Amino acid sequence: MKKHKLFILCGLLTSFNIHATDNQQLVNETRGAIKALGTELKATLQSAMKSEGPSKAISVCNVQAPKLAQKVSDEKGMEVARTSLKTRNPLNAPDPWELSVLEQFEHRKAEGEALKTMEYSEIVQHNGNRVFRYMKAIPTDDVCLTCHGKQIPEKLSAQLEKLYPDDQATGFSKGDIRGAFTVVKILE
């Protein structure tokens, strides 16, 4: 009897290890996609800030960021985007699953977890498909505060109001959760 229970337990552990390995591979793939988007977006924003200042960076976020996200999504074969509890662009509003994870991130932050490594993933049904969903927190850093902080210069504030009349993405402090990268990968 004990051998039988042990055999079943070993079978479950083997099954779990296979699942854990597959899950880790999906996490690694999505991390790679997020790194690709983050790297391209950061380089594009830094270049705009350096050459023409924050006003140009706002235009980059408005026009280039969605194109960069689509480019990475196409290259990686998964949907890669950004979302937040306080969105600037209403097209980036979180869906119910993302909203739940963002709220979970805020709770985890309040419990003292480091933002740089904060992530969450699971396999769920989404739009009629079995998908792997992944999110990684985006910490607010000094460079973010120019356009997302508590004291945005008047010229930038006017530009933001014109581009994003329903902007909610202000009032952040360094170390806040600015939002999260979000990935959806359809599983076969």
Long-range contacts (C-beta under 8 A, 24 or more apart in sequence): 23-121, 23-123, 23-132, 26-121, 26-132, 26-134, 26-185, 27-119, 27-121, 27-134, 29-76, 29-78, 29-185, 30-78, 30-121, 30-132, 30-134, 30-183, 30-185, 31-134, 31-136, 32-76, 33-72, 33-73, 33-76, 33-78, 33-80, 33-183, 34-80, 34-134, 34-136, 34-181, 34-183, 36-72, 36-75, 36-76, 36-80, 37-68, 37-69, 37-72, 37-80, 37-181, 38-181, 40-68, 40-71, 40-72, 41-65, 41-68, 44-68, 45-143, 49-143, 54-146, 54-147, 54-153, 54-156, 55-155, 55-156, 55-159, 57-146, 57-147, 58-147, 58-156, 58-159, 58-160, 58-163, 61-88, 61-147, 62-89, 62-163, 62-164, 66-91, 77-185, 78-183, 78-184, 78-185, 78-186, 79-183, 79-184, 79-185, 80-181, 80-182, 80-183, 81-181, 81-182, 81-183, 82-138, 82-179, 82-180, 82-181, 82-182, 83-179, 83-180, 83-182, 84-138, 84-169, 84-178, 84-179, 84-180, 85-177, 85-179, 86-168, 86-169, 86-170, 86-171, 86-172, 86-179, 87-168, 87-169, 87-179, 88-148, 88-160, 88-164, 88-167, 88-168, 88-169, 89-164, 90-166, 92-179, 94-182, 97-124, 97-126, 97-133, 98-135, 98-180, 98-182, 101-135, 101-180, 102-135, 102-177, 102-179, 102-180, 105-135, 105-137, 105-177, 105-180, 106-177, 109-137, 109-177, 115-139, 115-175, 115-177, 118-177, 123-187, 126-184, 129-186, 129-187, 130-186, 130-187, 131-184, 131-185, 131-186, 131-187, 132-183, 132-184, 132-185, 132-187, 133-182, 133-183, 133-184, 133-185, 134-182, 134-183, 134-185, 135-180, 135-181, 135-182, 135-183, 136-180, 136-181, 137-177, 137-179, 137-180, 138-177, 138-178, 138-179, 138-180, 138-181, 139-175, 139-176, 139-177, 139-178, 140-172, 140-173, 140-174, 140-175, 140-176, 140-177, 140-178, 141-174, 142-174, 144-172, 144-178, 145-172, 145-173, 145-174, 148-172, 148-178, 149-173
